Amino acid sequence: MKPMKNITVEHTVSKALGNETHYSCEDLTVELSAYFDGELEGDSLKEVEAHLTNCEECQQRLEKMKKISRAVSSLVDKRLENKSFVEEIMAKVEEEEAMGKKFPS
């Protein structure tokens, strides 16, 4: 896959709210990440989905996010299968707790 280039081309999205919204792919970076994480709702969700329908570059960005996520998950799964790694982490947690450090719940 070729490296992503910085895009400044504006796309017109008329799906969202029945009006035209102009924005660049650059402007969509944060929203695309939120879309990937399933955090968007309402108009924001519609705008990103409409943009993705017409923008191959952002489709590629989204696919790259999915591939990275799968790769990281796979590495974490393999690492967690290693009992000594899990024991090492648990020992560290117990050590930190004994020192009075609190962990977010």
Order of alpha helices (4+ residues) and beta strands (2+ residues): beta-beta-alpha-alpha-alpha-alpha
